[in-house]
Amino acid sequence: MDNFLRLISALNDPTRIRIIKFLQQHGRSCVCELQHSFDMGQPRLSRHLKILKDALFLDVDREGTKAFYTIAPGDEMANQLLKTLDSLSLQLPEKISMEEIKQLKKEAA
């Protein structure tokens, strides 16, 4: 029961559902890619990612100063919830790659 409530609580936000759907569609993504793709401030995004990671929906892989997120291989209940999310039709942002972010920063300088 506790596991179910933890999972449902983590999904009780439209932004977190969109983040999961985005990662399902685009795969491994750096925080900077998520931040630019969602046009979201880093503190707010980090809070959403922490909630999803704590609920075991996401894995994080650190490479130097960068953190990359992927959908975690969850337990049966988490996988059923993720499968249900697959059927949702949501408007998602396009993925802005690290190369595009570097270019945007050069143009802004």
C-alpha positions as CSV (number, residue, x, y, z in Angstrom):
1,M,0.0,0.0,0.0
2,D,2.8,2.4,0.9
3,N,4.5,1.8,-2.5
4,F,1.2,2.5,-4.3
5,L,0.7,5.8,-2.4
6,R,4.3,6.9,-3.1
7,L,3.9,6.2,-6.8
8,I,0.5,7.9,-7.1
9,S,1.7,10.9,-5.1
10,A,4.7,11.3,-7.5
11,L,2.3,11.3,-10.5
12,N,-0.1,13.8,-8.9
13,D,1.2,16.7,-10.9
14,P,0.8,17.4,-14.7
15,T,4.4,18.6,-15.0
16,R,5.8,15.4,-13.6
17,I,3.6,13.3,-16.0
18,R,4.9,15.4,-18.9
19,I,8.5,14.9,-17.8
20,I,8.0,11.1,-17.7
21,K,6.3,11.1,-21.1
22,F,9.1,13.3,-22.5
23,L,11.7,10.8,-21.2
24,Q,9.7,7.9,-22.6
25,Q,9.7,9.6,-26.0
26,H,13.2,11.0,-26.1
27,G,15.2,8.7,-23.8
28,R,18.2,9.7,-21.7
29,S,18.2,13.5,-21.2
30,C,20.5,15.9,-19.4
31,V,19.0,18.3,-16.9
32,C,20.0,21.2,-19.1
33,E,18.1,19.6,-22.0
34,L,15.0,19.2,-19.9
35,Q,15.3,22.7,-18.5
36,H,15.5,24.3,-22.0
37,S,13.0,22.0,-23.6
38,F,10.4,22.7,-20.8
39,D,11.5,26.4,-20.5
40,M,11.5,25.8,-16.7
41,G,13.7,27.2,-14.0
42,Q,16.4,24.9,-12.6
43,P,15.1,24.8,-9.0
44,R,11.5,23.9,-10.0
45,L,12.7,21.2,-12.5
46,S,15.1,19.8,-9.9
47,R,12.2,19.5,-7.4
48,H,10.1,17.6,-9.9
49,L,13.0,15.3,-10.8
50,K,13.8,14.6,-7.2
51,I,10.2,13.6,-6.5
52,L,10.2,11.2,-9.5
53,K,13.6,9.8,-8.6
54,D,12.5,9.3,-4.9
55,A,9.4,7.4,-6.2
56,L,11.8,5.2,-8.2
57,F,10.4,6.3,-11.6
58,L,13.8,7.8,-12.7
59,D,17.4,6.8,-12.6
60,V,20.1,9.4,-12.7
61,D,23.6,9.0,-14.1
62,R,26.2,11.7,-13.4
63,E,29.0,12.5,-15.8
64,G,31.2,15.2,-14.4
65,T,28.9,18.2,-13.6
66,K,26.0,16.9,-15.7
67,A,23.1,14.7,-14.6
68,F,21.3,12.5,-17.1
69,Y,17.9,11.1,-16.4
70,T,16.2,8.0,-17.8
71,I,13.1,6.0,-16.9
72,A,14.0,3.5,-14.2
73,P,13.3,-0.2,-14.6
74,G,10.6,-0.2,-11.9
75,D,8.6,-2.8,-10.1
76,E,5.4,-4.3,-11.5
77,M,3.2,-1.5,-10.1
78,A,5.4,1.3,-11.4
79,N,5.6,-0.4,-14.8
80,Q,1.8,-0.7,-15.0
81,L,1.5,3.0,-14.2
82,L,4.1,3.9,-16.8
83,K,2.3,1.8,-19.4
84,T,-1.0,3.7,-18.5
85,L,0.9,6.9,-19.1
86,D,1.9,5.6,-22.6
87,S,-1.8,5.8,-23.6
88,L,-2.1,9.5,-22.6
89,S,-2.0,11.9,-25.5
90,L,-0.1,15.0,-24.3
91,Q,1.4,18.0,-26.0
92,L,5.1,17.7,-25.3
93,P,7.9,20.2,-26.1
94,E,10.6,19.4,-28.6
95,K,13.9,18.2,-27.2
96,I,16.5,20.9,-27.3
97,S,19.9,19.1,-27.5
98,M,23.1,20.1,-25.7
99,E,24.5,21.3,-29.0
100,E,21.5,23.6,-29.6
101,I,21.9,24.9,-26.0
102,K,25.6,25.7,-26.6
103,Q,24.6,27.5,-29.8
104,L,21.9,29.5,-28.1
105,K,24.4,30.6,-25.4
106,K,26.9,31.7,-28.1
107,E,24.3,33.8,-29.8
108,A,23.2,35.4,-26.5
109,A,26.8,36.4,-25.6
